[in-house]
Amino acid sequence: MELVERIEMNPERLNGKPVIRGTRITVELILKKMAEGAEITDLLESYPHLEKADIQAVLNYAARTHADEEFVRPTGT
């Protein structure tokens, strides 16, 4: 299974936010926890029904989502 296939969006669940397939755990939640310093092992302990491939799928999804975006540097920086 390709990593991105582990991510789903359903407009009838959580307002269509991307989640790990079969859960209500959002991509956003996992990314926030990792930004706060959580390691993959921490996440797997906190959410024992997840697999390492689910966390990798979140990162892959985030990378693909931003791959083609243009970023504008704020003025004054």
Buried (B, 14 or more C-beta within 10 A) or exposed (E): EEBBEBBEEEEEEBEEBBBBEEEEBBBBBBBEBBEEEBEBEEBBEEBEEBEEBBBEBBBBBBEEEEEEEEEEEEEEE
